[in-house]
Amino acid sequence: MKIKKNKVKITVVKRFGPEDVFGPDHEIRQVTGEKVTKCSYFKEGDEIIVEDIHVMPEGFCMWAWRDLYKDLSVLFFGGNFWRLDKGKIHTSCTDGRKPVVFRLERMEDT
């Protein structure tokens, strides 16, 4: 039995910075002293097509890839979530200082 594999489109919906998470009066700094800002790996509206879930797209954040992988796998192999929109899910990376929200959509063959 051959399992059908599907491409999945990842769209960056929204990036949040520490001020969005903790409020405008909280400044978060790296160990180096550098101020933490919104994620620099992505911009709102970025689209990435995943053709092989075993290969992280070039330039993709490893932290985000790890967080999205479980949901990507479901869509890649034809599964769905308990949602009205089949083949889609909104999910996020779990960097609590500067999270990013993504929409994942299975690209059905036409």
C-alpha positions as CSV (number, residue, x, y, z in Angstrom):
1,M,0.0,0.0,0.0
2,K,1.5,3.3,-1.1
3,I,0.7,6.3,1.1
4,K,-0.1,9.5,-0.9
5,K,2.0,12.5,0.0
6,N,0.8,16.1,-0.4
7,K,2.6,19.4,-0.6
8,V,1.8,21.8,2.2
9,K,1.8,25.5,2.0
10,I,3.0,27.4,5.1
11,T,1.9,31.1,5.3
12,V,3.2,33.4,8.0
13,V,0.0,35.1,9.4
14,K,1.4,37.2,12.3
15,R,4.6,37.8,14.2
16,F,4.5,39.0,17.8
17,G,7.2,40.8,19.8
18,P,7.8,40.9,23.5
19,E,5.7,44.0,23.8
20,D,2.7,42.1,22.4
21,V,3.2,39.3,24.9
22,F,4.3,41.1,28.1
23,G,3.1,44.6,27.5
24,P,4.8,47.8,26.4
25,D,6.6,48.4,29.7
26,H,8.6,45.1,29.6
27,E,11.8,45.0,27.7
28,I,13.3,41.5,27.1
29,R,17.0,41.0,26.4
30,Q,19.2,38.2,25.2
31,V,22.0,36.9,27.4
32,T,24.3,39.0,25.2
33,G,22.3,42.1,26.2
34,E,20.7,42.5,22.8
35,K,17.1,43.6,22.8
36,V,14.6,40.8,21.8
37,T,12.4,41.9,18.8
38,K,9.9,40.1,16.5
39,C,11.2,37.0,14.8
40,S,13.6,37.9,12.1
41,Y,13.3,34.6,10.2
42,F,9.9,35.5,8.7
43,K,7.7,38.3,7.5
44,E,3.9,38.4,7.5
45,G,2.7,37.0,4.2
46,D,5.7,34.8,3.6
47,E,4.7,31.5,1.8
48,I,6.8,28.4,1.9
49,I,5.9,25.2,0.0
50,V,6.9,22.0,1.7
51,E,7.3,19.1,-0.7
52,D,9.2,16.7,1.6
53,I,8.7,16.9,5.4
54,H,12.0,15.2,5.9
55,V,13.8,18.3,4.7
56,M,13.5,21.6,6.5
57,P,13.2,24.4,3.9
58,E,16.3,26.5,3.5
59,G,16.5,29.5,5.8
60,F,13.6,28.1,8.0
61,C,13.8,28.6,11.8
62,M,14.7,25.2,13.4
63,W,12.6,26.1,16.5
64,A,9.5,26.8,14.3
65,W,10.1,23.7,12.1
66,R,10.2,21.5,15.2
67,D,6.9,23.1,16.4
68,L,5.1,22.8,13.1
69,Y,6.3,19.3,12.2
70,K,3.5,17.4,13.9
71,D,0.8,19.4,12.1
72,L,2.7,19.4,8.8
73,S,2.9,15.6,9.0
74,V,-0.8,15.2,9.4
75,L,-1.6,17.3,6.4
76,F,1.3,15.9,4.3
77,F,0.0,12.4,4.7
78,G,-3.7,13.4,4.0
79,G,-5.1,13.7,7.5
80,N,-7.4,16.3,8.8
81,F,-8.0,18.0,12.1
82,W,-11.4,18.5,13.9
83,R,-12.1,21.8,12.0
84,L,-14.5,23.0,9.5
85,D,-11.8,23.6,6.9
86,K,-10.4,20.3,5.8
87,G,-6.7,20.2,5.0
88,K,-6.0,23.4,7.0
89,I,-4.8,24.5,10.4
90,H,-3.5,27.5,12.2
91,T,-0.6,26.8,14.5
92,S,2.3,28.7,16.0
93,C,5.9,28.4,17.1
94,T,6.3,28.2,20.8
95,D,8.9,30.9,21.4
96,G,7.1,32.6,24.2
97,R,9.0,35.8,23.8
98,K,8.3,36.3,20.1
99,P,5.8,33.8,18.8
100,V,4.8,33.5,15.1
101,V,1.4,32.3,13.9
102,F,1.3,30.1,10.7
103,R,-1.5,28.8,8.5
104,L,-0.8,25.3,7.0
105,E,-2.8,24.2,4.0
106,R,-2.6,20.9,2.2
107,M,-2.2,21.5,-1.6
108,E,-4.4,18.9,-3.2
109,D,-3.4,17.7,-6.7
110,T,-5.7,19.0,-9.3
